[in-house]
Amino acid sequence: MADHTNPDRTRHLIQMLAPERKTRIVDIGANPINDNPYAGLLAVGGCEVWGFEPQAEAFAELIARDATDEHYFNAAVGAGGSAELKICASSGATSLLTPNPEALDFIEGWHKYFEVVETRAIETRTLDSFEDIPPFDLLKIDIQGAEVDVFQSGKTKLQDAIAVVTEVAAIPLYRDQPLMGHQMVALGDLGFFLHKFLFFKDVPLRSDHLEGLRQRRMRTQLVDGDAVFIRDLLNIRHYETERLKHLAILADTVFESFDMVLYCLRFLAERGAIKAHEADRYIAFLPFHRDAPNAIPA
């Protein structure tokens, strides 16, 4: 996904919408080594975050930020009960699931990241069991294959959520890993439907004949990426006003779905929650506006 972050645009949108509170985000698998799709919103003070990270080192980095709008738990969210955390050579590959050697033999160059260097017995908790977190607008989750367990054991908390950003997989990098189709079914049962992909990694298949070739041309196998799911996608027009505002904010800065922002502004204007001309002022900030210096030709 192209980066069209613009702090001035985001601040303008939030000021125009004047929501009753900051947008709330729950981040399961908040390891700071990973790219963070809501970083731009957090940077302008537009959201509050409740994050969960079971790895002690990563959790210590998060706590060291000592940021007013960030709240972290050193906990593993899942189905609930005892589990074994497989700590991999790459912190971002650590999972409750076991790396799948067949997948790693199939694709080029990933074995070194998925080597299990330590295992730890841990207790997992369901999302619904955390009474300290308030109703939230967005669930961002990246826990290397255990996402469906969180969806199924967090149904009550997810009733208030507008959207989910989840890592989905095309092939099982871990044994018995639920793939993208499983997540689509699980989230569909909760009322969330696929809106877009933020990105999807592709890789070359493992071969002794890649040297000297342009590997970018050889990358045909999809592996994993981040997907955005939105609640009751075809009935956004019926959202209550506060929900529409938070969806517009998320669509602007986290999803970069600018047509979704304009869709929300349409109904907010019809309800008198914003003035019609205010949407025009927002449009002037968009990178695709025909008057912008770097406008994309029609």
C-alpha positions as a printed Julia matrix, in Angstrom:
298×3 Matrix{Float64}:
   0.0     0.0     0.0
   1.33    3.43   -0.94
   1.99    5.72    2.02
  -0.21    8.8     1.77
   0.18    9.82    5.41
  -0.56   13.5     5.96
  -0.74   14.67    9.59
  -2.37   17.95    8.57
  -5.11   16.11    6.7
  -5.75   13.79    9.63
  -5.86   16.64   12.16
  -8.26   18.55    9.9
 -10.55   15.54    9.59
 -10.65   14.91   13.34
 -11.29   18.58   14.05
 -14.07   18.65   11.44
 -15.76   15.5    12.76
 -15.33   16.41   16.44
 -15.97   12.89   17.79
 -17.0    12.53   21.42
 -13.79   10.66   22.24
 -10.58    9.5    20.61
 -10.7     6.47   18.34
  -9.93    3.32   20.34
  -7.69    0.54   19.08
  -6.88   -2.87   20.55
  -3.59   -4.3    19.24
  -3.04   -8.02   19.83
   0.55   -8.87   19.0
   1.84   -5.34   19.53
   5.52   -6.26   19.02
   7.15   -2.92   17.99
   9.33   -4.56   15.33
   6.27   -4.88   13.09
   4.95   -2.13   10.84
   2.05   -0.4    12.53
  -0.86    0.72   10.32
  -2.22    3.1    12.97
   1.12    4.82   13.69
   0.08    7.98   11.86
  -3.13    8.29   13.85
  -1.29    7.74   17.12
   1.34   10.32   16.16
  -1.26   13.11   15.89
  -2.92   12.13   19.18
  -5.99   10.8    17.42
  -6.35    7.42   19.13
  -5.92    5.43   22.32
  -4.29    1.98   22.19
  -4.65   -1.1    24.38
  -1.92   -3.52   23.33
  -1.07   -7.12   24.18
   2.4    -8.64   23.82
   3.56  -11.9    25.49
   7.29  -11.6    24.67
   9.05   -9.96   27.61
  11.64   -8.07   25.55
   9.06   -6.63   23.15
   6.75   -5.76   26.03
   9.58   -3.88   27.78
  10.1    -1.76   24.65
   6.41   -0.87   24.57
   6.3     0.06   28.25
   9.44    2.19   27.88
   7.47    4.59   25.65
   5.56    5.75   28.74
   2.93    7.32   26.45
  -0.34    8.68   27.82
  -2.54    7.13   25.12
  -0.86    3.71   25.11
  -1.73    0.93   27.57
  -0.02   -2.48   27.37
  -0.52   -5.94   28.87
   2.2    -8.59   29.06
  -0.27  -11.29   28.07
  -1.06  -13.77   25.31
  -4.6   -13.51   23.96
  -6.08  -16.68   22.52
  -8.52  -19.46   23.26
  -7.78  -19.39   27.01
  -5.79  -21.97   28.96
  -2.27  -23.38   28.84
  -0.18  -23.14   25.69
   3.41  -23.25   24.5
   4.99  -20.16   22.96
   7.5   -21.02   20.22
  10.07  -18.21   20.22
  11.68  -17.98   16.81
  14.96  -16.49   15.62
  12.94  -13.62   14.22
  10.8   -12.16   16.99
   8.03  -11.47   14.48
   7.72  -15.19   13.67
   7.13  -16.25   17.3
   3.82  -18.09   17.62
   1.68  -20.44   19.66
   1.83  -22.68   16.58
   4.79  -24.74   15.34
   6.55  -23.61   12.14
   5.66  -25.77    9.16
   8.82  -27.22    7.55
   6.96  -28.13    4.35
   6.03  -24.5     3.72
   9.53  -23.3     4.57
  11.04  -25.86    2.15
   8.63  -24.61   -0.53
   9.57  -20.91   -0.49
  12.97  -19.26   -0.73
  14.97  -17.92    2.2
  12.62  -18.03    5.21
  14.01  -20.98    7.22
  16.34  -18.76    9.25
  13.5   -16.58   10.51
  11.34  -19.49   11.7
  13.98  -21.45   13.62
  12.57  -22.15   17.1
  15.23  -21.04   19.6
  13.19  -21.43   22.8
   9.81  -22.62   24.02
   7.92  -21.22   27.0
   4.85  -22.55   28.79
   2.33  -19.72   29.08
  -1.3   -19.12   29.96
  -3.51  -17.55   27.34
  -6.55  -15.43   28.1
  -9.6   -14.75   26.0
 -10.2   -11.23   24.75
 -13.56  -11.22   26.52
 -11.84  -11.83   29.88
 -10.12   -8.42   29.89
 -12.56   -6.19   31.74
 -10.06   -3.3    31.88
 -10.3    -2.43   28.2
 -13.2    -0.2    27.11
 -15.33   -0.73   23.99
 -13.05   -0.21   20.99
 -13.37    0.71   17.32
 -10.55   -1.28   15.71
  -8.96   -4.64   16.45
  -5.5    -4.93   14.93
  -4.16   -8.47   15.28
  -0.94  -10.17   14.2
  -0.24  -13.32   16.19
   1.09  -15.7    13.56
  -1.78  -18.09   13.02
  -3.88  -17.98   16.2
  -6.23  -15.19   15.07
  -9.35  -17.35   14.74
  -9.05  -18.4    18.4
  -9.18  -14.73   19.38
 -12.22  -14.02   17.19
 -14.14  -16.98   18.57
 -13.3   -16.28   22.22
 -13.77  -12.51   21.95
 -17.24  -12.28   20.47
 -18.61  -10.01   23.19
 -15.79   -7.45   22.92
 -15.94   -7.54   19.12
 -19.63   -6.57   19.11
 -18.6    -2.92   19.53
 -15.78   -2.96   16.96
 -16.18   -1.28   13.59
 -13.22   -2.92   11.87
 -10.5    -5.55   12.11
  -7.02   -5.41   10.58
  -5.67   -8.95   10.66
  -2.71  -10.79    9.2
  -4.02  -13.44    6.8
  -2.09  -16.28    5.18
  -2.29  -17.89    1.74
  -0.19  -20.92    2.74
   0.32  -22.48    6.2
   3.63  -21.2     7.54
   2.71  -23.03   10.76
   1.26  -26.47   11.27
  -2.55  -26.48   11.36
  -2.65  -22.73   10.72
  -6.09  -21.35    9.77
  -5.69  -19.61    6.42
  -7.34  -16.52    4.95
 -10.5   -18.42    4.08
 -10.91  -19.59    7.67
 -10.57  -16.01    8.92
 -13.1   -14.75    6.37
 -15.63  -17.32    7.6
 -14.95  -16.61   11.29
 -15.19  -12.84   10.84
 -18.16  -13.16    8.5
 -20.03  -15.02   11.24
 -19.4   -11.96   13.45
 -20.65   -9.51   10.82
 -17.29   -8.38    9.33
 -16.59   -8.49    5.61
 -13.43   -8.04    3.57
 -12.77   -4.46    2.48
  -9.18   -4.43    1.19
  -5.62   -5.68    1.59
  -3.07   -3.28    3.03
  -0.34   -5.46    1.49
   0.31   -9.08    0.55
   3.83  -10.52    0.48
   4.92  -12.61   -2.49
   8.05  -14.74   -2.7
   9.93  -16.93   -5.2
   9.71  -20.68   -4.86
  12.85  -22.41   -3.63
  15.21  -23.36   -6.44
  18.88  -23.89   -7.26
  18.46  -21.83  -10.43
  17.5   -18.38   -9.14
  21.0   -16.89   -9.15
  21.4   -14.37  -11.93
  17.66  -13.93  -12.39
  15.62  -10.91  -11.38
  13.97  -12.38   -8.31
  11.26   -9.72   -8.35
  10.08  -11.35  -11.58
  10.18  -14.76   -9.92
   7.92  -13.88   -7.01
   4.66  -15.63   -7.8
   3.69  -17.26   -4.51
   1.53  -15.26   -2.11
   2.44  -15.85    1.54
   0.75  -13.47    3.97
  -0.4    -9.9     4.41
  -2.72   -7.57    6.28
  -6.42   -7.43    5.4
  -9.09   -4.96    6.5
 -12.54   -6.22    7.48
 -15.41   -3.82    8.19
 -18.58   -4.55   10.11
 -21.83   -4.7     8.13
 -20.03   -3.34    5.09
 -23.08   -2.83    2.88
 -25.05   -1.01    5.58
 -22.57    1.62    6.71
 -25.19    4.28    5.93
 -27.16    2.99    8.93
 -24.3     3.37   11.41
 -25.0     5.71   14.28
 -23.27    9.07   13.85
 -20.41    8.5    16.29
 -19.56    5.2    14.6
 -19.51    6.87   11.19
 -17.03    9.43   12.5
 -14.64    6.81   13.82
 -14.87    4.75   10.63
 -14.02    7.88    8.61
 -10.97    8.52   10.83
  -9.77    4.92   10.52
 -10.38    4.91    6.77
  -8.3     8.06    6.34
  -5.21    7.22    8.35
  -5.15    3.45    8.99
  -6.72    2.0     5.83
  -6.04    4.88    3.4
  -9.47    4.18    1.92
 -10.27    7.73    0.94
 -13.43    6.8    -0.95
 -14.65    5.24    2.32
 -13.98    8.55    4.08
 -16.03   10.42    1.49
 -18.78    7.81    1.73
 -19.02    8.43    5.49
 -18.89   12.21    5.05
 -21.84   12.0     2.67
 -24.11   10.57    5.33
 -22.73   12.78    8.07
 -23.56   15.82    5.92
 -27.07   14.51    5.24
 -27.6    14.23    8.98
 -26.27   17.73    9.62
 -23.32   16.35   11.64
 -20.98   18.29    9.35
 -21.55   21.05    6.81
 -21.46   20.03    3.16
 -18.64   22.44    2.3
 -16.43   20.87    4.98
 -16.17   17.7     2.87
 -14.81   19.86    0.04
 -12.1    21.19    2.35
 -11.12   17.59    3.21
 -10.98   16.67   -0.49
  -8.45   19.45   -1.07
  -6.02   17.56    1.22
  -6.19   14.32   -0.79
  -3.1    13.34   -2.8
  -5.3    12.51   -5.81
  -7.02   15.9    -5.99
  -6.58   17.31   -9.48
  -5.17   20.55   -8.05
  -2.54   18.75   -5.95
   1.12   19.07   -7.1
   1.5    15.28   -7.41
  -1.97   14.53   -8.68
  -2.41   11.26  -10.52
  -3.67   11.89  -14.09
  -7.28   10.86  -14.72
